[in-house]
Amino acid sequence: QLPTSPFDSNDQSGGRESISQPGTEQKLDSLSFFALHRLAYRKFASYESMVVVRSAVERAGDGSPLGVRWFEIRRDIDTGTYVIHQEGTFSPNDGINRWMGSIAQDSLGNIAMGYSVVGVGTNTGDVFPGIRYAGRLAGDALGKMSLGEQTLIDGSGYQTGFVSRWGDYSSMNIDPTDDCTFWYTNEYYADDGSGPDRGRKWQTRIGSFALPGCDSFTPPPPPGECIIGTCPDIEPLEQQIADLEAAVLALDFQCNNVCNIQLPEVSCPDLECPDNTALEAQVAALEATIKALLEELTTTGKGKGRRLMSRH
């Protein structure tokens, strides 16, 4: 278990069907007790990182508008230790509910989080169910969505009838072609949900954006290729590994097998065996060199957390 900073995960304003909308008495499901799709994983040079959100928590635990609670969990590659590197609740004091979130990281460790919004009589008037997102750069103060909030689309209608469930669910993802562009999809409303399809006239929005500093990111190369200036010279290292592996096999055979060969005309004690201790030390040294060369081959050296090639 990893201890978190205190926060209120219980929606005190009326249970799960608790989020008020403008123009109707129908409320929406906050899903306030759940972590949501999905826990997003990345591997960097010295650590592994996972980011995840809870659907909604209260800023003050008093029935105040809901916010999105988010966490970054890290695992040190050398020690295997897990820690909560940072956490926070994004809930500006503006009377707007924020919930149904999803979160991801780009190749630089910048974080973006998308979510639903709605509010009645807020600081800026009524807010119909819509979609917004917030973000932070990797070097910003921990626990803060320091880049603030942007709108993906404003809602102009509300959900009515018997349907209280909302979203089921939203998703923030990184574009694999550049490891930089965030794509987010969620539900919003553009009419009042009346008529024969009452309560089911939701619409889906898909949008994309990038955070500052990542727009010039160079895509990772195809397997077996290199970005100029970021990789070692592959072919000589590959040949050196092959030569060392052949030497290891030869030494291993000499050290472990020669004395066990049973020939009809020669007994094993008559054979002269090498010094096992010295040979085993050579084998260990060669294997250590191979490991170091493989690590050089399979990393860019810039901590981007991506693999150029894999050796089998």
Rosetta blueprint (number, residue, H / E / L):
1 Q L
2 L L
3 P L
4 T L
5 S L
6 P L
7 F L
8 D E
9 S L
10 N L
11 D L
12 Q L
13 S L
14 G L
15 G L
16 R L
17 E E
18 S E
19 I E
20 S L
21 Q L
22 P L
23 G L
24 T L
25 E L
26 Q L
27 K L
28 L E
29 D E
30 S L
31 L L
32 S L
33 F L
34 F L
35 A E
36 L L
37 H L
38 R L
39 L L
40 A E
41 Y E
42 R E
43 K E
44 F L
45 A L
46 S L
47 Y E
48 E E
49 S E
50 M E
51 V E
52 V E
53 V E
54 R E
55 S E
56 A E
57 V E
58 E E
59 R L
60 A L
61 G L
62 D L
63 G L
64 S L
65 P L
66 L E
67 G E
68 V E
69 R E
70 W E
71 F E
72 E E
73 I E
74 R E
75 R E
76 D E
77 I L
78 D L
79 T L
80 G L
81 T L
82 Y E
83 V E
84 I E
85 H E
86 Q E
87 E E
88 G E
89 T E
90 F E
91 S L
92 P L
93 N L
94 D L
95 G L
96 I L
97 N E
98 R E
99 W E
100 M E
101 G E
102 S E
103 I E
104 A E
105 Q E
106 D L
107 S L
108 L L
109 G L
110 N L
111 I E
112 A E
113 M E
114 G E
115 Y E
116 S E
117 V E
118 V E
119 G E
120 V E
121 G E
122 T E
123 N L
124 T L
125 G E
126 D E
127 V E
128 F E
129 P E
130 G E
131 I E
132 R E
133 Y E
134 A E
135 G E
136 R E
137 L L
138 A L
139 G L
140 D L
141 A L
142 L L
143 G L
144 K L
145 M L
146 S L
147 L L
148 G L
149 E E
150 Q E
151 T E
152 L E
153 I E
154 D L
155 G L
156 S L
157 G L
158 Y L
159 Q L
160 T L
161 G L
162 F L
163 V L
164 S L
165 R L
166 W L
167 G L
168 D L
169 Y L
170 S L
171 S E
172 M E
173 N E
174 I E
175 D L
176 P L
177 T L
178 D L
179 D L
180 C L
181 T L
182 F E
183 W E
184 Y E
185 T E
186 N E
187 E E
188 Y E
189 Y E
190 A L
191 D L
192 D L
193 G L
194 S L
195 G L
196 P L
197 D L
198 R L
199 G L
200 R L
201 K L
202 W E
203 Q E
204 T E
205 R E
206 I E
207 G E
208 S E
209 F E
210 A L
211 L L
212 P L
213 G L
214 C L
215 D L
216 S L
217 F L
218 T L
219 P L
220 P L
221 P L
222 P L
223 P L
224 G L
225 E L
226 C L
227 I L
228 I L
229 G L
230 T L
231 C L
232 P L
233 D L
234 I H
235 E H
236 P H
237 L H
238 E H
239 Q H
240 Q H
241 I H
242 A H
243 D H
244 L H
245 E H
246 A H
247 A H
248 V H
249 L H
250 A H
251 L H
252 D H
253 F H
254 Q H
255 C H
256 N H
257 N L
258 V H
259 C H
260 N H
261 I L
262 Q L
263 L E
264 P L
265 E L
266 V E
267 S L
268 C H
269 P H
270 D H
271 L L
272 E L
273 C L
274 P L
275 D L
276 N H
277 T H
278 A H
279 L H
280 E H
281 A H
282 Q H
283 V H
284 A H
285 A H
286 L H
287 E H
288 A H
289 T H
290 I H
291 K H
292 A H
293 L H
294 L H
295 E H
296 E H
297 L H
298 T L
299 T L
300 T L
301 G L
302 K L
303 G L
304 K L
305 G L
306 R L
307 R L
308 L L
309 M L
310 S L
311 R L
312 H L
